[in-house]
Amino acid sequence: MGLIHYERGDCIIFVKDWDPGFAPDDPFYIEPVPKGTRGRVVDVGPNKLRLQLADKEIWPQPVTIWFEGAFPDAIEGTECIAHQA
């Protein structure tokens, strides 16, 4: 999918489930995000997006989604989100 143009303030929706891949006992653990979750872009970096998700009880801090190819590992990136209409 490559680098998709996102801007701060854009509304997004997860178009498929996203599992950041952290074990529950990892100090950097992030709860997996189910398809249909909505949020807003709060920061855009050269190879990542930071998203504040709508349910702040589950995700009190913004989550980071990396662009495809940002790492050599098979980390799932921005293909799991889309602009919300």
TATA-V418679 format. One line per field, one symbol per residue. phi: phi as a letter, one per 30 degrees, with the letter a starting at -180 (. if undefined). psi: psi as a letter, one per 40 degrees, with the letter a starting at -180 (. if undefined). burial: b if it has 16 or more other ideal C-beta (glycine too) atoms within 10 Angstrom, else e. A space follows every 10 residues. Layout:
phi->???
psi->???
burial->???
This chain:
phi->.idcdbbejd dbbdcaebcd iddecddceb eecdejdcab dcabcdbabc ccddddddbd ceccccdeid bdddddcddd bbdcd
psi->dahihiiheh hiiheiihhe eiideheehh hihihehiai heihideiih hhidgeddgd iiihhiihed idighhaeee iihh.
burial->eeeeebeeeb ebbbeeebeb eeeeeeeeeb eebeeebebe beeeeeeebb bebeeeeebe ebbebbbbeb eeeeeebbeb beeee
